[in-house]
Amino acid sequence: MSDNNVLETWLAEEREIAARMEAGPGAGVARPDQIAGKTGLEVMRALRNGEIPYAPIGKTLDFILVEVSEGRAVFQGTPGPAHLNPMGGIHGGWYATLLDSALGCAVHTLMPPGRGYTTAELGINLVRAINPAKAPRVRAIGTVVHCGRQLATAEARLVGPDGTLYAHGTTTCLVFELPKKA
């Protein structure tokens, strides 16, 4: 598939998913009753399907969850003028937030009901500046390397529609029992 066809496919998927998410509750935080008894994968699928709110940071930084499966999460972002640093490049924090979302949500997909996680370590390597004219969309593809009872690790790559690597990262997450509601 040519680079233009990949980008067209990405844009079509984004429009479909965004419409579904906006038709639901929109940006916000899921209520406990909306996620009770669900696995992490079920929660992530409900979010992507517009059944529960999606994280407001996605709207703020212009990225969206486009794929989710067991041990994998893919976010698509639109690098733009709102994400520029003082030197005119896409801010490293934007790369990091997009990668962190893919990493954490990949881990989230493996959580059974009643289990949660938090990021303990995040490592990011920026290898190339994003030129929005060349890459009007990028994807952060996160995959779990290991998920145990107390720790989970994952890795992610930030790529353009032509396969160009812009950044990559890793995370270590602490896994724990969620507190029971009284």
N, C-alpha and C positions, 0 to 999 in steps of 0.2 A: 504494500500500500504506500502511495506517495505521501510526502510530508503534508501536502495540502489536504489529502483525503483523511489522514490521521487527525489533523486539526479540525476539519469539518465534522468528523465523527465525535471528537471530544466536545465541540461546541453544541452539537445536537443533543448529546447525553446531558450536558450541563443544563440546557434549557428545559429538558424534560424533568430532570431531578429538581431543579430550582422551582419549577411550577408546582410540583407535588409538595415540596417542603413549605412553600409560601401558602398553599391552599390549606395546609394544616394549621397548627397553632403558631407557626413562625418561630422567630428567635426567642430564646428563653431558657429556663431550667425545668426539667421534667419534675413533676410532683412524685413523691414516694409511691403513691398508689399506681402511677403510670409505669413504674419499673419493677414493682414488687413481684417476686417469684420468677422474673425473667433472667435468662442467661445474658451475658454481655453481648453475644452475637445477636440475640433477639432484640436487645435495646438498640444496638447500632442499626439493625435493619429497620426498626420502627422509626428511628430518627430519619434515616434516608428516605423512607416512604412517606414522611410527613405526618406520622401518627403521634409523635411526641415532639416537643420543641427541639430545635437545633441550637448549638452553642452560639451566642451572640458574637463571639470573636470572629466567626466565619463571615458575618456580615461586615464587621468592622474592617477586617483585612482582606475581604473579597476572595474567599476560598470556600469550597463546598466538598462534602463527602460524595464521591461518585461511585465507589465500589467498596463492598465489604463482604468478607467471607471468613471462614475459620482461620485465624492467625494472620489475616491480611486486611489492610485498610488503605484506600487510595483517596487522596484529596487533590482537587484541581484548583489552582489559583490563577488569578489575573494580576500580574505585576503591572503596576500603573503609577501615575504621578503622585498619588497619596502615599506611596511606599518609598519615595526617594529619600536618600540621605543628603546631607549638605553638599556633597560632591557630585550629585546628580545620578548616582547609581541606586539600584534597589537595595534598601537597607538590609543588613545581615540579620536583623531581628525578624524580618519578614520570612526569610529563608528558614530560620530556626523555628518560628512558630508553625509554619506549614509542615516541616519535618517532625516536630514534636507532636503535632496532631496525628499524623500518620503512624508514628511510633506508638503513642499511647493508645490510640484506638485499635491498632492491631492487637496489642496486649488485651485490651478490653474485650475483644471478641472471644477470648478464651476463659473469661471469668464465669464460673458457675453462679447460680443465684446465691446471694448473700456474701459474695466475695468482691473485694475492690482492690484497687492498686493506686499507687502514687509514684510519680517520677522521683527517683533518688539521684540519678546521674543522667546528664544529657551531653553528648559530644557531637559537635557539628564541624564539618569541613567544607568550606566554600571553595570550589575549584574553578569556577568561571563566573564572570558577571553575566547576569541575565539582560539581554537586549530585548525589550518588549516588542520591538518591530519584528525581530526574528522569532521570538517565542512569546506570542500574546497570551498563551496559557502554558503552565507547567504543571506537572503531576508529581506529588510526593507519594511514593509507593513504599509502605511499611509492611514488614514481615517479621513475625516472631521467630527468634532463634531458639529460645528456651522459655518454658513456662512451668515453674515449679510451685510448691506450696508456699514459699516465702519470697522468691525472687523470680522475675521474668526479664528477659533481654530481647531486644528487637533491633533491627537495622532498617534503614530507609535510604532511598535514592530520590533526588529531585531532578527530573528530566523534562526536556522539551519534546514537542511532537516529532521531531526528527531524531530523537534518541540521545541528544546531547546531554551529558551529565553536568549539572550546575552545582550540586552539593550532595553530600551524603552524611549520614549520621547514625548514631547508636544511642540506645538508652538502657538503663537498668532501672527496673521498677520494683518497689516493695509491694508484695501481695499480702492481703490481710482479710480477716473476717470483718464484715461491716457491722457496726453497732446495731443491736436490736432496738427497735422503737418500743417504748413503754406504753 
